[in-house]
Amino acid sequence: MDSIFNKLIILEMANNHMGSVEHGINIIRAFHEVVKPFGLKCAIKFQYRDLDTFIHPDFKDRTDIKYIKRFSETRLSEEDFLTMKAEMDRLGFVSVCTPFDEISVDRVEKHQYNILKIASCSFTDWPLLEKIAQTDLPVIASTAGASIEDIDRVVSFFEHRKKTFCLMHCVGSYPTPLEDMELNQISFFKERYPSLPIGYSTHEDPGNTDAVKIAVGKGACVFERHVGLPTDEYSINAYSSTPEQVKNWLTAITSAYTMCGVSGRRRDISAKEKEDLRGLKRGAFASKEISAGSSFQLADSFLAIPNSPDQLLANDMSKYSDFTATQDFGVNSAITAEGFEASNSRNRILEIIRRLAALLRDSGIVLQSKLELELSHHHGIDQFERWGCSMINCINREYCKKIIMLLPGQENPCHSHKQKEETFHILYGDMELTLDGVTTSYSSGALITVERERPHSFSSKNGAVFEEVSTTHYKNDSYYEDQSIMTNTNRKTQMTFWADWLADKIQ
């Protein structure tokens, strides 16, 4: 995410300066006092219109047209805005401005604002967008009233021009009733445009602090709210927030961030949490006499609470673990740490996984997001690099598809199938296939069909990835020439991974 947009709070002054530089500066100062204790990255936003060209000459003096009256009565000069911006800059605000015409875009650049904002009404103002795209400023665009086709086009427009920009969920109803907030649009935008920062421009009742908490939880990173400063002379509209309301709003945002915690990684687990949970875990107790020097498994124990601080737990008894007693354990006694030695093949498995991940990265093959991986270690996991293969099970219906991997120097022993016919498609690397005793070398692109009951083995000198397409896969349909493989009931390790297993760091 572009850092300028990360946790950015925008306070939109709009025309709430009421055409008075003094009142505008008072707004800036008042909200600076509000935001200062929070330590957040906050911006003040102005709006620029070149009213001499923005309003048609024949309508300049009309007071019966709402927006013409409002803009005319609150008109400020370029110098007036620069005076207010100087105060904004002095107080350390990020400066944001919305231009509504091309002349105003030039002024936004000339006045050196940090960010340019596109109002919802200008979202598909293509002449204005073309002008904005020529600037070097990062852009925030509000989407109220825009169709998904319009949003797709604008996103594509700015992406093709390599603009740094943020998309804002916004509802153009002032104030926005609860049933119209549509906060799920934040999630929708994040899924549809995963490379874009997504924000929330709010027009709900200023006393509502629930909506922004939801927006934080849904992953919005920019938050915009209209602000004003009521005085004896000036009132504010129903969707602009007072300093006290903004204080409550910012409190809600910081509270939501605190509750949401870290993102993009697993949270840290506190020592207290670990300690509290340990008290609820089942400990291992001997279900029969266990003699020193003997190996024992789950079947030789039972699991119950309470556990002692140094006791073997159910959580320790994975399929990768083997245990040998170093002392005698009587029936019902706790199996404690000083009374056994454990070996764990998990690190060995992870070492293999890392090598497979590197092979797949080199191959460039794109896989599904959730992977059912099977390691075949016909003569034991210690000899896996010599004898074995790995496969990802993709489909098994009336037809079957697997991705099979061979590490360099690895061989899958000779076997046949009685029910399955299969075709190998070499996707990457080299493979030697021995079929009916005849060995043939193959490389990427080759297709080889192996019919039922034909003995075959395959190996690779430098590593290979190939696709197996076959009829339905049946359990126990692989018949190995080496009978020791047939009697080995522990020759497969099956695991489930997600696609990020291909990352460099596998733990």
Buried (B, 14 or more C-beta within 10 A) or exposed (E): EEEBBEBBBBBBBBBBBBBBBEBBBBBBBBBBEBBEEBEBBBBBBBBBBBBEEBBEEEEEEEEEEEEBEEBBEBEBEEEBBBBBBEBBBEBEBBBBBBBBBBBBBBBBBEBEBBBBBBBBEBBBBEEBBEBBBEBEBBBBBBBBBBEEEEBEBBBEBBEEBEBBBBBBBBBBBEBBEEEEBEBEBBBBBBEBBEEBBBBBBBBBBBEBBEBBBBBBBBBBBBBBBBBBBEEEEBEBEEBBBBBEBBBBBBEBBBBBBEEEEEEEEEEEEEEEEEEEEBEEBBBBBBBEEBEEEEEBEBEBBBBEEEBEEEBBBBEBBEEBBEBBBEEBBEEEEBBBEEBBEEEEBEEBBEEBBBBBBBBBEEBEBEBEEEBBBBBBBBBEBEEBBBBBBBBBBBEBEEEBBBBBBBBBEBBBBBBBBEEBBBBBBBBBBBBBBBBEEEEEEBEBEBEBEBEEEEBBBBBBBEBBBBBBBBBEBEEEBBBBEBEEBBEBEEBEBEEEBEEEBBEEEBE
